[in-house]
Amino acid sequence: MDTCDLHTHSTASDGTASPRQVVRLAKQVGLRALALTDHDTLAGIPDAADEARHLGVELIPGCEISLDGVPGTFHMVGLGVDPSDRLLGERLDLVRVGRETRNAGILENLAALGHRITMEEVAAEAGGDVVGRPHFARVLVKRGVVKDFREAFDRFLGKGKAAYADRKRLSMADAIEAIHGAGGAAVLAHPYTVALPDPAAFEAWLREMAALGLDGVETLYTEHSSRDVEHYRSMASRCGLLESGGSDFHGDNKANTDVGSGKGNLRIPYALWEALRERARSRGRATPR
């Protein structure tokens, strides 16, 4: 079976493998296609695309965008986007500015707790275009404040924890507009992190998102059980949405998660990408902006 991975991260955001290394890992495990979907940036796409051409892997340009509008963690993956699209670039810039403000808040909160670290330390851990909470966690581990990533997030960096600071995010409508305008497909990432009170409320909300132009849902995801897969698959079908899937690979920043297989036996058929790509193509796109 032709397989792919439609959700991965590199050092361009909060992964520990370079864009080229992520493509090499995809080649090693025999994937036909790989989407590089770094958080709020397309900076890793040129290197990944160059490596993919050399290795004969199909590179799907993508990004993962943080969104507002619902409790919990609400992310959207854009797949098959044009990295040169102006509007998408502008929307991602807005989110990155929000990250910078949030990062300054985290530094202040940690200092108030007696843990003074510098942005230079955190940026050195990032080594890329986007600085995020995993990079703060790495500094806290190196300094011996916490023993591992889990403790860093449980004590300091998780939502609502002592050093957490919120940030500006895009609305669902703004993200969909940008992704569609760049010729891509808009997919709800890791749906289990959306914290609505019950399945009926989630499905009602998902129908609203479909009406706004959402194209798909990650039914196949590294944290999903077989029961979860069937649950989200049925819901996606009822809402007229396509399926997607991904490992959410972050290298050493997400333990025991591998490109193409997640935490064990994840297998994502290439046919899922074909369907998403066809939906994006059938929609067409505006003149490049």
N, C-alpha and C positions, 0 to 999 in steps of 0.2 A: 504494500500500500504506500503510495506517495504521501509523505507527511510534511508538516511545516510547524513553525512556532510563531504565533502572531502576537507575542508579548514578551519582549526582552529588554534589558537595560545594560548600559555600558558606563565607562568612566565619564562619558559626556554628561551624565547626571549622577546617579547614586549607585552605580555598579562598580565592581572592582576589575573587570576585564575590559580591555580597550575595544572600540568598535571592530577593529580587525580581528581581535581574538574571539569575539563573540561569533563572527562569521566562520572562523576556523573551527570552532566547536560545533557549529551547525553542520559543516562539511564532514567532520569526524563521525558524527552520529547519523549521517546519511539523509539529512533533511533536504527536501527539494527547494524549500523557500523559508526565509527568515524575515520577520519584521523586527526592526530595531525601533523601539518605542520609548525613548528616554523621556524623563519627566520634563515637560514644558520647554523642550528644545529639540532642534533638528541638527545640532552641531556635529553629531557623530555620523550623519548619513554619508557625507562624501568619502570618508575613509572606509566605511563599511561597504559602500557601493563599489569602490575600487577593488577591495579584497574579494568581494563576491564575483566580480567579473573574472578575476584571475582563477578563482576556484570553481566556477560553474555553478554557483548557488544563486537562486533568485532572491534579490534583496528587495523587500517591501518597505519603502520609506514610511516612517510613522512617528508618532509621539503619543505620550500619555498626558492628559490635561486634568488638573484639579478643578473641581466645579463646586459651586454653591447651590443651595436650594433644597437640600434634604438632609436629615440627621445622619450621622455616621460619616463614613469615608466614601466620597462620590467622585469617581474618576472615569474619564472617557478616553478610549484609545482611538486615534485616527489612523486609518490604514490606507496605504497607497496614495498618499498626498504628494503634491508637487512641492518640494522643499524651497523653491524660489517664490512661492506665492506670497504676495505682499500682505494681504489681510491676515493670513494665518501667522505670518511672522510678527505682525504687530500685536496680535492677540497673545501670542506666546511671550512677547516682550513685556506686556502688562502683567502677566502672571509672574514672570521672573522678578520684576520690580517689587511685587508683593512678597516674594520670597526674601528679598534682601531686607525689607522692613521687618519681616518676621524674624529673620536670623539675628538682627540687631536686638530684638526683644528677648530672644532666647539668651543671648550673651548677658543682657542686663539681669534677667531672672536668675541665671546661674551665679552671677556675681553676688546678688543679694542673698543667695544661699551659701555663700562662702567659697564658691568654685570659680575663680577668675581664669578664664581662658581667652585667647585672642582670636580674632577673625583670621589672622594669618595662619594660626595652627589649623583651624577648621578648613580653610581654603587649601592648605597643603594636603590634607586628607582627601579633598575632593579631586584636585588635579584636573578639573574639567570645567565645563560651562556653568553647571548648576550646583549650588551648595545646598544640601538638605540635612534633615535631622540625622540620618545615618552617619554623616561626617562628624557631627557633634558627638554622637555616641562613640565613634572611634577614638576621639580625643579623650573622652571621659574614661574609656577602657585603658588607654595608654598611660594616663595619669594615675591609674589605680583608684579612681573615685568609685568605679563599679567594676564588677568582674567580667561582665559580658554585655552584649547588645540588649538582651532581654531586660536585664536590670536597669540599663540606661533608660529604656523606654518606660519600664514600669515605675521607676522612681522620678524621672525628670522630664522625658521628652514626649511621652504619649499624650494624647488629647486629654486635657484636664489635669495633667500632672504638674508638679511644682514649677518646672521651668518652661512649660509649654507656652507658646505665643501663636495666636491665630494669624491668618494672612488673607489678602484679597484673592478671590478666585473668580473664574468666569461663570456666567450662567450657562445652563444647558443650551439655550437658544443661540447664544453667542458662539459657543464651541461648535455646534452643529453647522452653523452658517460658515464658519471658517474652514472646517474640514470639508464640507461639501463644495465650497468655493474653490478649494485646492484640489478638487477631483477625487477626494477620498471617501471612505466609508466610516461612519461613526458608530462605535461599539461601546456598550456599557462594560466597564472592566470589573472584575471580581464582585459580582452582584451581592454576595453574602455580606459585604461590608456596608451596604446601605441599610441603615437602622430604622426601618419602618416597623410598626407594631405587630403586624401579622401578615401572612401570605396574601390575604385578600387586599389589604392596603397596598402592599408592594405591587400586586398585579394591576390595580387601578392606577397607581402612579406610572407603571411601565407603559400602560396604554396611552397615558398623556404624553410620555416621552416619545412613543412611536408616532403620535400625531404631530409632534414637533419635527420629526424627521430622523429619529434614531433608527439605525439600520440593523443592529445586531446586539447580541448579548454573549458574554463569555460563559457558555455552558460548560465547556471543558477547561478546567482551571486546576492548578496544582493543589489547591486546598479543598477541592470538591470531592466528596464521596460519590459513589455510584448513585446513591439516592439523590444527592444534590444535583448531579448531572441530569437525571430524569426530571426532577422538579423544575429546573430552569429551562430544560428543553421543551417541556410541555407548555410552560408559561410563554416562552418565546413564540412557539407555534400559534398559540391562541391570540397573541398580540400582533401577529404578522411580521415578526422579526426573525432575522437569520441567526445562525449560530456562529460563534467564533471560539477561539481557545488559545491558551498560552501558558507557558511555564512561569512567567513573571521572574525570569532569571535575573539575579543581581550579583552573581559571583559569590564572593565570601561574605557579602552583606546579607545574604539570605541562605541560611544553612541548608545543605542537603537538597538543593534545587538545581537541576541540570537543564541545559538547553535541550528542548525537544521532549523531555520526559518528566519534567517537574520533580516531584519527590518520589517517583516510583515508576508507574506504568502509564503515565499520560501519553496518549497518541492522538495527534490532531490531523485529521485527513486534509490533504491539500484541497479537496473539493470544497471545504468550508471557505477557503480564500477565493476560490473561483467564483462561488456564489456572491460573496461580498463584492468582489471586483466587478462582476457583471451588473450588480445593482448600482454601483457607483457610475459605471459607464453608461447605463441606460438613463440615468438622471441627467448626464451631461454636466457641463460646468460653464461658468461665466468666462468671459475673456480674462486671461491672466492679469492680475492687478498688482 
